[in-house]
Amino acid sequence: MPTPTEIRLKRAEKCLEVDFGDGSRFVYPAEFLRVESPSAEVQGHTPDERRIVSGRRHVGIASVEPVGNYAVRLVFDDGHNTGSAASRPDAGRTT
């Protein structure tokens, strides 16, 4: 599995851009990250509780915050900030 090497918050484009050690780059739209959040609000506590979060088409990412030595927390501009930590190669640096 490739390791992330850089994470860039693109506020104007409402996306997160992630570079990996194998040279690949992925762009994750804020809407996708918000509605696929691993939080209990989205995923529930069991598979039967999983739900679709609607009305997030225009959501953006307000900030990317370092969590410990290995993850970042995404804070969305709708106030959601739980369940969205991910591997962090660069202490949450944003551009």
N, C-alpha and C positions, 0 to 999 in steps of 0.2 A: 504494500500500500504506500503510495507516494506521501511524503511529508510536506505539509505547508511550509513555505519559506517566507512568504510575505502576504499580509492582508491589507487591503486598501478600501477605505470607505469612500464611495463616490456619492456624496449627498445629492448633488444636482441630478444625477442619473438614477437615484434611489436604488442603489445596488451595492453589493460587496464583491470585490474582485480578489480572488485568491490565487497566488502563484504556488506551484508545487516543485519539489526538488527534481522531478523528472522532466521539467520544462513545460509542463501543461499549465494552463491558466483557465480558471472557471469564473464566470460572472453569475452571481446569485441575486436575482431581483428581491427587493425588500418584501414585496407581497408574498412571494414563495416562502421566504424564510419565516415570515410572520404566520402564515396559515399552516405551515408544516412544523411549527414550533413543537419541541418535545414536552411542553408544559402540560400540566393537568387540565388547564382550560381547553386545550385542543385535543390532547390524546386521551383525557380521562384517566381513571385509575385502572380500568380494564379495557380490553379491545372493544367491548360492547358500548363503552361510554365515549368512544372517539366521535368527534363531531366536526363539521365543516364550519369554519369561522368566516362569516360573510362580511362584506362592507370594508374590506381592507385593500381595495384596488389602489388607493392613493397613499397608502402608508409609506413612510420613509424610515430610515434608520437615523436616530438622533445622535447616537454615540456608540463606540466600541470600547468597552472597559476591560482592562486586564483582570483576570481572576486567577490568583495563585501564580504558579510558574508555568502553567501549560494551557490555559484556556482564555477565552474572551466571552464577555456577556454582551449581547446585542440589546440596546435600549431603543425601542421603536418610538416614533413621534406620537403614537396613540397611548403611550404610557406603559405598554407591555414590556416587561424586562425579566421575566422568569422562564426558565427552561430553554434558554437559547445560548448556552455556553458551548464553545467549540474549541478544538485544538488551536493553540496560539503559538506561532513561530516567532513573533516579533513584538511581544508585549502590547498588542493592540494598536500599533502605529496606524494613524490615519492620514490621508492626504486630501 
